[in-house]
């Protein structure tokens, strides 16, 4: 079967992903730089829905007014000829030396104010190209030792910055949804708001919590050894999954940013399944890098491969939901007393009284069969293409 990207999935790539030159902490670049327009041409040819950017992915931080205007013209033309959208923009608050000890959480109020101002400008740039989602990743918001910075105060400084961004959003009428991206470590030894759940709790303390949601990334939760599907379930349940970064990652390693599905295929299957089952409708962004050994032609396989894998797994999820043997097992496993289930859905006095006074036979309940080995094996056979 030929897999072509379906526009309904809104597949996007960051300029920094396909544009990655293969540099790592131990080696120099292995690929030439690509301009934003060249990146648009590559992902456009692959069939993507759109591209995303940090402010300085598109406009170098020291670009002159004339250089900025030329870049914008070229980028606009590339978007148009490839029929690409810009659904999301973000800000780079981690590369420049001024952010060596944090941006929004720096000890220096001037650095914090500069970080907020730089984010204002990035919001302006994103809005210019139609972005409605603004991702915030605190790459330098952390510490190597808690002797260096008081985390209680750092939380307060983060809140102050986010409240200012919300106020600017209102003032300018941009209508952004802010998507907060967690990561446990790297490039800092410890990064504040290390996991998605941290942000889900933090959002409720902001002046405009309705503007803020999360942007979970597969690799970031896997670095901490967490089950990413469970983080997505929490975000979906809270109605805060504003954006998602798809890639892959071996558990417990550095931030590998592998192509989606290339490391943990079964886990990626369950991720796609929960997104499709619960009708996630925002962009599906690929935040990953091609292998360092890849050349330009291989980059095309990288771009198309991310999308192909997602669509193949989406098809597998649909098959799982309609497979008679699998669904018979699911029905058997999930079967139970409907009257009791109804009681559990209510916290009324009547429900509390009924549950408190009910009689349960724990031995009988313990004897219920749970054929999980069989269900998992059928899932594996479906994924391996023999069902």
Buried (B, 14 or more C-beta within 10 A) or exposed (E): EEBEBBEEBBBBBBBBBBBBEBEEEEEEEBBEEBBBBBBBBBBBEBBBBBBBBBBBBBBEEEBEEEEBEEBBEBBBEBBEEBEBBBBBBBBBBBEBEBBEBBBBBBBEEEBBEBBBEBBBEBBBBBBEBEBBBBBBBBBBBBBEEEEEBBEEEBBEBBBBBBBBBBEBBEEEEBEBBBBBBBBBBBEBEBBBBBBBBBBBEBBEEBEBBEBBBBBBBBBBBBBBEBBBBBBBBBBBEBEBBBBBBBBBBEBEEEBBBBBBBBBBBEBBBBBBBBBBEEEBEBBBBBBBBBEBEBEEEBBBBBBBBBBBBBBBBBBBBEEBEEBEEBEEBBEEBEEEEEEEEEBEEEEEEEBEEBEEEEEEEEEEEEEEEEEEEBBEEBBBBBBEEEB
